[in-house]
Amino acid sequence: MEIYVDHIGNLAVVECQGRIFRNDSAFHLRDAVMSQADSTGIILDLSQVYTMDDGILYMLVRLQRWAAEHNLELKLFNPTSFIRHSFDETGLSSEFKIAENLEDLLSLIARTTHLHHSHAA
């Protein structure tokens, strides 16, 4: 698995590509997300992840809760049909905030930019 991190203002975009299993790739993903604690929001782009094991789903739930505890909005962007099916099979779909399209992303960018400016004032 490969992970790329970009920033749009104070919004972090963590892009994942490949397969994620309970090994070093899982820890690499966790560390990449948690290292964005200074951001106002995090987008986890799963549109290029084609396989993951169930343990990763529970790690994603923990990351979602970690983000909430740190007043960060964490959204999953465009998870593949395999990942969506895994969410549904495990009953975890309701645990995640999912950005389905560019409009959802732009809305999050606008909110995180507003949050940053209101905290800076």
MIMIKE-983492 format. One record per residue (C-alpha): residue in three letters; x, y, z; residue number from 0; chain. Coordinates in nm, 4 decimals. Layout:
residues N
residu Ala | c1 X | c2 Y | c3 Z | num NUM | chaine A
...
This chain:
residues 121
residu Met | c1 0.0000 | c2 0.0000 | c3 0.0000 | num 0 | chaine A
residu Glu | c1 0.1120 | c2 0.3517 | c3 -0.0706 | num 1 | chaine A
residu Ile | c1 0.0049 | c2 0.6597 | c3 0.1253 | num 2 | chaine A
residu Tyr | c1 0.0284 | c2 1.0212 | c3 0.0138 | num 3 | chaine A
residu Val | c1 -0.0568 | c2 1.3219 | c3 0.2296 | num 4 | chaine A
residu Asp | c1 -0.1490 | c2 1.6595 | c3 0.0833 | num 5 | chaine A
residu His | c1 -0.2951 | c2 1.9716 | c3 0.2393 | num 6 | chaine A
residu Ile | c1 -0.5625 | c2 2.2084 | c3 0.1160 | num 7 | chaine A
residu Gly | c1 -0.5354 | c2 2.4931 | c3 0.3616 | num 8 | chaine A
residu Asn | c1 -0.5759 | c2 2.3292 | c3 0.7034 | num 9 | chaine A
residu Leu | c1 -0.7485 | c2 2.0242 | c3 0.5586 | num 10 | chaine A
residu Ala | c1 -0.5316 | c2 1.7112 | c3 0.5326 | num 11 | chaine A
residu Val | c1 -0.5939 | c2 1.4663 | c3 0.2497 | num 12 | chaine A
residu Val | c1 -0.4566 | c2 1.1185 | c3 0.3187 | num 13 | chaine A
residu Glu | c1 -0.4689 | c2 0.9192 | c3 -0.0044 | num 14 | chaine A
residu Cys | c1 -0.4307 | c2 0.5417 | c3 0.0102 | num 15 | chaine A
residu Gln | c1 -0.3575 | c2 0.3136 | c3 -0.2845 | num 16 | chaine A
residu Gly | c1 -0.3433 | c2 -0.0630 | c3 -0.2937 | num 17 | chaine A
residu Arg | c1 -0.4300 | c2 -0.3229 | c3 -0.0304 | num 18 | chaine A
residu Ile | c1 -0.4402 | c2 -0.2741 | c3 0.3461 | num 19 | chaine A
residu Phe | c1 -0.3868 | c2 -0.5673 | c3 0.5783 | num 20 | chaine A
residu Arg | c1 -0.3034 | c2 -0.6007 | c3 0.9466 | num 21 | chaine A
residu Asn | c1 0.0665 | c2 -0.5494 | c3 0.9066 | num 22 | chaine A
residu Asp | c1 0.2979 | c2 -0.2531 | c3 0.8608 | num 23 | chaine A
residu Ser | c1 0.0594 | c2 -0.0934 | c3 0.6096 | num 24 | chaine A
residu Ala | c1 -0.2107 | c2 -0.0665 | c3 0.8776 | num 25 | chaine A
residu Phe | c1 0.0268 | c2 0.1051 | c3 1.1196 | num 26 | chaine A
residu His | c1 0.1533 | c2 0.3314 | c3 0.8417 | num 27 | chaine A
residu Leu | c1 -0.2057 | c2 0.4366 | c3 0.7687 | num 28 | chaine A
residu Arg | c1 -0.2840 | c2 0.4954 | c3 1.1375 | num 29 | chaine A
residu Asp | c1 0.0313 | c2 0.7036 | c3 1.1827 | num 30 | chaine A
residu Ala | c1 -0.0380 | c2 0.9059 | c3 0.8661 | num 31 | chaine A
residu Val | c1 -0.3862 | c2 0.9980 | c3 0.9906 | num 32 | chaine A
residu Met | c1 -0.2868 | c2 1.0647 | c3 1.3508 | num 33 | chaine A
residu Ser | c1 0.0043 | c2 1.2847 | c3 1.2439 | num 34 | chaine A
residu Gln | c1 -0.2554 | c2 1.5286 | c3 1.1042 | num 35 | chaine A
residu Ala | c1 -0.3786 | c2 1.6344 | c3 1.4502 | num 36 | chaine A
residu Asp | c1 -0.2947 | c2 1.9992 | c3 1.3719 | num 37 | chaine A
residu Ser | c1 -0.5382 | c2 2.0001 | c3 1.0791 | num 38 | chaine A
residu Thr | c1 -0.8963 | c2 2.1155 | c3 1.1094 | num 39 | chaine A
residu Gly | c1 -1.0231 | c2 1.8183 | c3 0.9084 | num 40 | chaine A
residu Ile | c1 -0.8979 | c2 1.4998 | c3 0.7468 | num 41 | chaine A
residu Ile | c1 -1.0111 | c2 1.3359 | c3 0.4257 | num 42 | chaine A
residu Leu | c1 -0.9146 | c2 0.9704 | c3 0.4006 | num 43 | chaine A
residu Asp | c1 -0.9251 | c2 0.8923 | c3 0.0290 | num 44 | chaine A
residu Leu | c1 -1.0056 | c2 0.5225 | c3 -0.0122 | num 45 | chaine A
residu Ser | c1 -1.0995 | c2 0.5393 | c3 -0.3795 | num 46 | chaine A
residu Gln | c1 -0.7846 | c2 0.3449 | c3 -0.4761 | num 47 | chaine A
residu Val | c1 -0.8027 | c2 0.0771 | c3 -0.2013 | num 48 | chaine A
residu Tyr | c1 -0.9268 | c2 -0.2496 | c3 -0.3421 | num 49 | chaine A
residu Thr | c1 -0.8760 | c2 -0.4940 | c3 -0.0560 | num 50 | chaine A
residu Met | c1 -0.8555 | c2 -0.4762 | c3 0.3217 | num 51 | chaine A
residu Asp | c1 -0.9167 | c2 -0.7214 | c3 0.6008 | num 52 | chaine A
residu Asp | c1 -1.1851 | c2 -0.6791 | c3 0.8659 | num 53 | chaine A
residu Gly | c1 -0.9304 | c2 -0.5717 | c3 1.1274 | num 54 | chaine A
residu Ile | c1 -0.8648 | c2 -0.2577 | c3 0.9245 | num 55 | chaine A
residu Leu | c1 -1.2340 | c2 -0.1679 | c3 0.9416 | num 56 | chaine A
residu Tyr | c1 -1.2145 | c2 -0.1615 | c3 1.3196 | num 57 | chaine A
residu Met | c1 -0.8974 | c2 0.0465 | c3 1.3021 | num 58 | chaine A
residu Leu | c1 -1.0885 | c2 0.2954 | c3 1.0854 | num 59 | chaine A
residu Val | c1 -1.3593 | c2 0.3095 | c3 1.3536 | num 60 | chaine A
residu Arg | c1 -1.0913 | c2 0.3848 | c3 1.6139 | num 61 | chaine A
residu Leu | c1 -0.9483 | c2 0.6588 | c3 1.3896 | num 62 | chaine A
residu Gln | c1 -1.2966 | c2 0.8076 | c3 1.3492 | num 63 | chaine A
residu Arg | c1 -1.3341 | c2 0.8170 | c3 1.7279 | num 64 | chaine A
residu Trp | c1 -0.9811 | c2 0.9565 | c3 1.7723 | num 65 | chaine A
residu Ala | c1 -1.0661 | c2 1.2378 | c3 1.5308 | num 66 | chaine A
residu Ala | c1 -1.3862 | c2 1.3188 | c3 1.7199 | num 67 | chaine A
residu Glu | c1 -1.1954 | c2 1.3293 | c3 2.0496 | num 68 | chaine A
residu His | c1 -0.9544 | c2 1.5801 | c3 1.8914 | num 69 | chaine A
residu Asn | c1 -1.2352 | c2 1.7937 | c3 1.7429 | num 70 | chaine A
residu Leu | c1 -1.1408 | c2 1.6903 | c3 1.3911 | num 71 | chaine A
residu Glu | c1 -1.3798 | c2 1.5954 | c3 1.1188 | num 72 | chaine A
residu Leu | c1 -1.2643 | c2 1.2742 | c3 0.9510 | num 73 | chaine A
residu Lys | c1 -1.4406 | c2 1.1792 | c3 0.6309 | num 74 | chaine A
residu Leu | c1 -1.3809 | c2 0.8818 | c3 0.4080 | num 75 | chaine A
residu Phe | c1 -1.3763 | c2 0.9796 | c3 0.0428 | num 76 | chaine A
residu Asn | c1 -1.5357 | c2 0.7585 | c3 -0.2174 | num 77 | chaine A
residu Pro | c1 -1.4647 | c2 0.4124 | c3 -0.0703 | num 78 | chaine A
residu Thr | c1 -1.4593 | c2 0.1380 | c3 -0.3339 | num 79 | chaine A
residu Ser | c1 -1.7510 | c2 -0.1038 | c3 -0.3624 | num 80 | chaine A
residu Phe | c1 -1.5403 | c2 -0.3705 | c3 -0.1878 | num 81 | chaine A
residu Ile | c1 -1.4932 | c2 -0.1447 | c3 0.1148 | num 82 | chaine A
residu Arg | c1 -1.8599 | c2 -0.0393 | c3 0.1199 | num 83 | chaine A
residu His | c1 -1.9627 | c2 -0.4050 | c3 0.1099 | num 84 | chaine A
residu Ser | c1 -1.7259 | c2 -0.4767 | c3 0.4006 | num 85 | chaine A
residu Phe | c1 -1.8813 | c2 -0.1893 | c3 0.5994 | num 86 | chaine A
residu Asp | c1 -2.2297 | c2 -0.3267 | c3 0.5317 | num 87 | chaine A
residu Glu | c1 -2.1338 | c2 -0.6877 | c3 0.6150 | num 88 | chaine A
residu Thr | c1 -1.9865 | c2 -0.5887 | c3 0.9510 | num 89 | chaine A
residu Gly | c1 -2.2632 | c2 -0.3408 | c3 1.0344 | num 90 | chaine A
residu Leu | c1 -2.0106 | c2 -0.0558 | c3 1.0563 | num 91 | chaine A
residu Ser | c1 -2.1526 | c2 0.1700 | c3 0.7836 | num 92 | chaine A
residu Ser | c1 -2.3127 | c2 0.4043 | c3 1.0360 | num 93 | chaine A
residu Glu | c1 -1.9767 | c2 0.4604 | c3 1.2099 | num 94 | chaine A
residu Phe | c1 -1.8333 | c2 0.6573 | c3 0.9187 | num 95 | chaine A
residu Lys | c1 -1.8825 | c2 0.9955 | c3 0.7614 | num 96 | chaine A
residu Ile | c1 -1.8464 | c2 0.9451 | c3 0.3879 | num 97 | chaine A
residu Ala | c1 -1.7870 | c2 1.2117 | c3 0.1250 | num 98 | chaine A
residu Glu | c1 -1.9447 | c2 1.0714 | c3 -0.1884 | num 99 | chaine A
residu Asn | c1 -1.8329 | c2 1.3319 | c3 -0.4392 | num 100 | chaine A
residu Leu | c1 -1.6449 | c2 1.6528 | c3 -0.5020 | num 101 | chaine A
residu Glu | c1 -1.9363 | c2 1.8618 | c3 -0.3714 | num 102 | chaine A
residu Asp | c1 -1.9102 | c2 1.6901 | c3 -0.0307 | num 103 | chaine A
residu Leu | c1 -1.5360 | c2 1.7578 | c3 -0.0278 | num 104 | chaine A
residu Leu | c1 -1.5777 | c2 2.1231 | c3 -0.1175 | num 105 | chaine A
residu Ser | c1 -1.8325 | c2 2.1599 | c3 0.1622 | num 106 | chaine A
residu Leu | c1 -1.5833 | c2 2.0140 | c3 0.4106 | num 107 | chaine A
residu Ile | c1 -1.3066 | c2 2.2404 | c3 0.2802 | num 108 | chaine A
residu Ala | c1 -1.5332 | c2 2.5443 | c3 0.3244 | num 109 | chaine A
residu Arg | c1 -1.6233 | c2 2.4385 | c3 0.6816 | num 110 | chaine A
residu Thr | c1 -1.2641 | c2 2.3688 | c3 0.7853 | num 111 | chaine A
residu Thr | c1 -1.1472 | c2 2.6965 | c3 0.6358 | num 112 | chaine A
residu His | c1 -1.4226 | c2 2.8802 | c3 0.8269 | num 113 | chaine A
residu Leu | c1 -1.3297 | c2 2.6975 | c3 1.1484 | num 114 | chaine A
residu His | c1 -0.9647 | c2 2.7934 | c3 1.1058 | num 115 | chaine A
residu His | c1 -1.0491 | c2 3.1588 | c3 1.0507 | num 116 | chaine A
residu Ser | c1 -1.2904 | c2 3.1748 | c3 1.3452 | num 117 | chaine A
residu His | c1 -1.0278 | c2 3.0171 | c3 1.5778 | num 118 | chaine A
residu Ala | c1 -0.7599 | c2 3.2583 | c3 1.4555 | num 119 | chaine A
residu Ala | c1 -0.9744 | c2 3.5647 | c3 1.5286 | num 120 | chaine A
